Amino acid sequence: MKISVELIKKIREVTGAPVIRVKKVLEEFKGDEKKTMELLKKEGFEKVAKREGRETSQGIIEIYSHHSGKIASVIELLCETDFVARNELFKVLAHDLALQVASLNPKNVEDLLKQDFIKDPSKTISDLVKEVIVKTGENIRIGRIFRIELGK
């Protein structure tokens, strides 16, 4: 069975798994994309669990202004190295989290992690963070969150 480069790229993009691993699993499942994705996501989440104890002393602070400046949110997103803090995936995650805080006003980080992601309700914020952990290979955690609304 011939497996297309496009399919390998697509699965790698979603799961963050190495190209060689994607190809091998696709071959094992005879090209079944769904089964391949399920296995690679499971493997990725197992790797996330191993990284949870690592120190996160680097990161960024993302500020988001919503509704013409009437609502603002600040999020502290932490990672292990400055290299990942400058990574585009990490920056997009920080922006999405700040947008989430401004829009849905979670009480605290634990509440935020349980929320459905506003851009894709099929996943939670916790799932979103785990996906970036898998792709970057570093522990990532949300530090502090703040939301300010004009007049309140």
N, C-alpha and C positions, 0 to 999 in steps of 0.2 A: 504494500500500500504506500502510495506517495503522499507525503504530508507537505502541505504548502507552507512556504516561508511566511505568507501573510497570516495564516492561522497561528503559527508559532509566535509571531510578533504580537498578535492580538492577545493571546493568552499570557504572554510575558508581561505585557503592559498592565493587564488586570491583576495578575498575581504577584508580580515582582520576582518570580522564580527565574533562575538562570536559563538561558536558551537551551543548553544541553539537557537540563532536567525536564524542561517543557517537551522537548522532542522525544526524550526517552519515555515519558509518561504517555504522551500521545500514541507512541508505537505500542506500548503495553495495552492501551485501551482501544487499539485499532482505529485511531482517529476520532474517538468519541469526545467531542469538545466539552460537554457537560461533566462527564465523569473526570476528565483531566482537570478541569477547573476546581471541582470539589476537592480532589485529592491535594492539589497544589495549595489551595487556600487553607486546608487543614494543616498541612506541613508548615505553612507560613505562620499560622496562629500558634503552633507548637514552638516555633522559634521565638515568637513574641514573649511567651511565658518564660523562656530562658533569659531574656534580656531585662526583665522587670526590675531586678535588683541593682542594675548598673546605675552609677551616679550620673545625674543630669545637671551639670553646672554651666552649660552654655545654652544659647537660645536667642530668641527675639521677643520684643514686645510689639504687638500689632494694635493699632488704633483704628477704629472704624466709626464713621459718622453716618447717621441714618436719618431719613426724613428731613432733609435740608438743614441739618445741624441741630435738630431738636433732641436727638438721642445719640449718645456716643457710647462705645464700649472699648475696653482695654483688655487684652489677653496676654498673659505671660506664657509662652510656649517654650519648654525646655528640652534639650537634647544633650548628648554626650560630648560632641565636638563642634567647634566653630565651623568646620567644613560642612557639616549637615545643616547648621543654622543658616548658611548662605545658599543652600540647595533650593531650587525652585519648588520642588514638591513640599518642602517644609514651609516655605513662605506662603504657598497657596493654602496649605492646611491652617496656618495661623490666620490668614484672611478669612477663610470660611468659618473658623471658630469665632472670630470677632463678629462676623455677620450674624451667626447663630445667637450669640449672647445679646446683641442689639435687638434682634427680632423677637426672641422667645423668652428673654429675661430669666434664665435659670437662677435658682437661689444660691447655688454653690457649684463647685466642680463636679461633685458626685451627681447632682441633678442634671448638669450639662451632659455628662457621659451617657446618661440613660435616654436622653432625648433622641427622637428621630431626626436625622439630618434634613434640614429644610430643602436642600437641593436634590435629595434622593431619599425619600422616606422609607425605602426598602432597607436602609442601613441606619444604625445608631451612630452617635458621635464616637462612642467607644470603638465601633467597627472601623470608622474612618481613621481614627488615630492608629489602630492596629495595622491597617493597610499601609500607612506611611512607614511604620516601624519595619514591616516586612521589606518594603522597597529600599529603605535607607540602611538597614542593618544596624540601627542604633535604637536604644531606649528613648522614647519620647513621652513626655508627660505634660499635662496642663498644670501650670503653677497657679497663679491668682487670676481671677476674673473680676471685672468691674463694669457696671452699667450706670450711666447717668442720663436722666431725662429732665429736660428743661422744666423748671417750676415744680418739681416733685422731690 
